[in-house]
Amino acid sequence: MQCLQRYDWVKLLRSHLPEGKGVMGAWAKLASRAAFRKGNAIYCGHSNPVQPGMWAGGVVGLKSILGAKKRHQALQMMDTLQELGFISYELDPVTKKLSYQILDWVVKCSGAECMDGTVYTTDGYGFLCLPRNITQRLAAHNYQFEEADAWLDLWCHTVSNDRRNVFSFMAPAVQYGKYGAILTLETLGQRWGWEKTKVWRFFQKHGDVFALYRLPGSYGCLIFNKLYPCDTEVSLPTQEAVVRILEEIRILARNTRKRGTIHQYMSRMVAWFSKRLLEGQGDHAIIEVENSRVAHSDPILLRAYFSLCRICKKCGYDCGRVSICSLSQADPNTIRGPCGSMDLNSYAKEYFTYEQTG
């Protein structure tokens, strides 16, 4: 499944909403309980007309959705979300009816299967479609992120099978902007208003969702999303596979002028050469690490191996494991030279005589 960076929305599983405190965690809870189609919603025996992305009920139901213990805590969170432009809500002082509308509701992804049945979604079932840039509003206001805000910020910037990020073919990867495939704890801390140590503790706590891969030197790190929904089962790559791809990008970019920090330079190289690397090896061949004795050299692929010994006739396979003699006891995993049982001095004399008379 392709989930490119240019797509305007991403999928969020209702069974894996953001954990911890934060306005985005409260927003996700409200959005997960909103109506996904137009109709009459029944709540506590009352029937209320609703639109997609809307919920109608009472303050008691709102406290249950947000997990708040007191009335003023729930209403205070609603005021904060309304000030930031995420929702709009109304509370009738006479009937005590409360209704809210998700302003960033994605209408196009409801689908024909959502036109029948209940109006409200089932708690913990299916997924939400949310705008990719929904957390950018917090960063633009210099809002200090909380735990749930940072969690959803990483989720919203997850890409999969994006040809400008070769690492996204290994597993769904987090990418900020065109040149943001490689990240650092410092840049994330500046975005969230955190110290570097707090960012590190966040990834240690949420390692079951976001896998952090540290790159050699001062390149930075890669972040993979373990729970992002894909059509097929995805396994995380090994550290060796990530380093191998990084080294291939460095080979392709060896004649490119270096500007900025090494982290900024490598981020640009990933965006520039990912498509070329995928075209050379195939979109899905990049995922597997080949364990072969073939030495790769860009732009020409060369096979490096030893020829069969002219003196010893016991060697039964060449480098490509093609049988050339009747002996089947030869070890195909061993690179062969002169026979080990032969004296190297006598072999050198015979080889010198062969070259002189050849």
N, C-alpha and C positions, 0 to 999 in steps of 0.2 A: 504494500500500500504506500502510495506517495503522499507525503505531507510536507510540501515544499514551503520554504520560507515566504514565498510570495502569496501563499494562501492567507486569506483574511481571518480564518477561524481555526481552532483546534478542538479536539475532543477531550472531554474530562469525564471520567467514569464516576457515576453517582456513588458507587461503592468505595471510592478512594478520594474523598473530598479532603481539602487541606486541613492539616492538623495544627493545633496551637491557636494562639490569640492573633487577632488581626482583622482589619475591615474586609479583606478579600476572603477570609474564611467565612465571615458572616454573609457576604454577598453570595458565595457559592451555596451556602445552606438555603438562602432565600430563593436562588435561581433553581435549585434542585427540586423545590416544592411548588414551583409556579405552574400554571396551566400551559399546555403545549398546543392547544387548539381552542377556538372560540366555542362557547357553550355555557351551560348552567352548571355550576359547581355546587355540590352539596357538602356543607361543613357544619357539624353540630346540629343537624336538623334544619338548617337554613339553606335555601337555594339562592345563589347569587350569580348574575351574569358576569362572565369573565372573558377577557381577550388573551391571546397568546402572550406569555410572560407575565401574567397577572395572578395575584392571589387575593382572596377575600375571606375574612373571618373575624376573629376577635383578638384582643391583646393576649388572652390566655394561649391561643393557638400560636401567636407570634413568639411568645416566650418558649413554647415547646420546640419551635423550629430553630431558634437561635441557641437554645440551651441555656437561656438566662433564668436566674432564680427570682429576680425582682423586675417589676414593671418599668421602673425608671431606667434600668440598665438596657432593656430591650429598646425603649424609645430613644434613648441616647445614641445607641448604635444606628438606629434608623435615621436620626438627624445627621449623623456623621456621613453616612452613605449618600444621603440626599444632598448635602453640601458639596461632596466630591463629584456629584453628577452621575452616580451609579443607579440610583432608584428615585422614584417619586412615590409618596405615600400619603394617605388621608385617614384621619381618625374622626369619626362622627361623635361629637360629645354627647349626643342624645341617645342614639341607638348603640353606641360603643362599637360600631362596626369599623374594622380597620381593613384597608386594602392597599396593596403596593403593586407597582409596575416596574419590571426590570427594563431599564432604558437601553441597555446594550443587548437586547434579545436578538438572537439569530433566527430569523423566521424560515429561511429557505431549507433548513435541514430537518424539518419536522417529518416530511415524507408522507406518502399515501397511507402507510400503516398506522399513522397516528390520527386518522380521521374518524375512527370508530372507537367505541369503548369509553372509558372514563376520561374526564377532562384533565384531572390532576395526574401527575406522574406517580408511580409507585416508588416509595422511598428505597434507595439503594439499588435501583434497577435501571439499566440502560446507561446513557451518557448525555452530557450537556455539550452543546456547541457554544463556545465563547470566543469573542474576538481575540486575536493574537496580541493586540496592543492594549488590552484592557488595563494592565498594570502600569503601562507607561504614564498614565495620569498621575499615579503616586510619585513617580520619579520626577515628573515635570513640576510638581508642587513641592519638591524637596521634602517629601514625607518620609519620616523614619520608618522603615519597614519593620513589621513584626514577623513572627515565625510563619504564620499562615500566608502573609503577603509574599515573603521570599519563596515559599514553596510553590505558590501558584505562578509567581513570576518565572521560575524555571520551567514549569510545565507549559506555560504559554509560548515559550521560545524553543520548544522542541520541534525538530525537523526530522524527517525520515525519507531516505532515498532522494535527497536533494543533490543534483549533479554538481553543485558548487561547494559541496562539502563531502569529500570522499569518506569521511568517518561515519556519516549518517547511513551508509550502506552496511556498516557493521552492526549498528544498533541505533535506535532513535537517539539523536544527540541534541544537546542544548546549544543554540547559536543565537547571538545577539547581533543583529544587523548583517550587512554584507560581509564584513571582515571580522566577524565575531565567533568563528568556530573554535578558536583556542582562547581560553579565558585564564584569568588569574584571580586569586583570592582578593588581591588589592582592588581590582576593578569592580568586582562584585560588592566588596565592602563600601566603595565609594557610591555605588548605585543604591545600596540599601541603607546607607548611613551607619554601617557597622565597622567594628575593628576586625582586623584580619583573624585574630584568634576566635572571635565569635563566629565568623564565617566557617572556619575549620570545624568548630564544635557542631555547627548546624549540619554539615555533611556527615559527621560521625553519627549524629542522632538519626538522620534520615537516609542512612546508607541502604536501607531496604528499597528505596525508591530511586534515588539519584546516586549513581556510581561515579566516583571521582578518580580519574587517572592522571597521575603526575607525570609530566614529560621531562626528558633529560634537560639538564642545564637550567636556563632561565626562560625556556620557551613558554611555560605556563602549565595548563592542565586541560583535560577534556572531561566533559560531564555527559554521561549517558543516562537515559530515562528507562528504567527497568519495567515500568508498568504501563507505558504508553500503548494504547490499543493498536495492533497491527493485524493484517490478514493471516500471517503465518507466525509461528513461534520463533522468537528471536532470542539467541543466547549472546551474552556479553563477550566481546573479543578479549583475547589475552594481551598482556602488556607487551609481549614480544611482537604480536601482530600490529599493534598500534605504532611501536617504534619502527618497525619495518616500513610501514606506509609513510611515516614521517621522513625517514631517510630517503625514500624514493622521491618524495617531493623536493627535498634538498638537492638531489641530483638534478632534477629537472630545472631547478631555479639557481643553478650554480653560476650562471652568467647574469643574473638579475642584480641590479644595483640595490644595495642595502640602505634603507632609510628608516629613521626612527629607532626604537628599541628592538631588540631581537624578538620580543613577543609580538610587536606590531608587524614586523617584517614577516614572520612565519604565518601570521593570520592572513596577510595579503597573499602569500604564496599558496596557502590552502585554497583560497577562493579562485586564484588564477589557474592553478594546475590540476585541480581535482577532476575537471572534465576531461582533460588530456590523459590523465592517469587512468580514468575509467574507460575511455575509448581504446586505450592500448591493451588493457587486460580484461575488458568485459565488465559490465555493471555488477555482476554477482561474483566474478572470480576474485574480486578484491577481498572478499570476506574470508576466504580460506588461505591458510598459510601453507604453501607447498613445501614438503619435506623431500627435496630432491637434490641431486648433485649437479645441478645446472647453475652455472655462474652467469648472472645477468649483468649486462653492460649497456647502458643507454648511449645512442639509440639503436645499437645492433645487439642482438642476442647471440652470445657465443657459448658453445659447449666446451667445457674444460675437463679433460680427462686424459689418462695415460693410455697409450696404445698397448697392444698385447706384446708380451715378451717374445722376441724372435728365437730365443734359445729354448725357453721352457714351453712345452706343448701341453701343459696341464691346465692352462687357463681356458675355460669353456664359455665365457660370456664376455661381451664387450660392455661399454659404458651404458648403452641402451638396453642391457639385459637380453640381448639377442643371442641365441645359441649358435655357435659356429663350429662346434666339435661334438663328439659323442659323449664326452665326460659330463656327468650331471652332478658331481660332488662339489663343483666349484662354488665358492661363496659369492653370490651376486652383490652383496653389500660391501665388498672390500675393493678398494681401488688397487689394481695390481700393477706391479712393475716387474723387475727381475725375480726369478724364483728365489724364495728365502733360503732354500737348502744349497744354493750354488754359491761358491766362493766369489765375492765381488771382484777380486783381483783377476781371476781367470776370466770372468765375464767381460771386464774392461779390456783385456788383451784381445779376446776373440772379437769384441765389437770394434776395436781399432783395426784389426786385420780385415774385418768385413768392410769397413769404410775405405780402406786403402785399395782393396781389390774389387769393390763394388761396381 
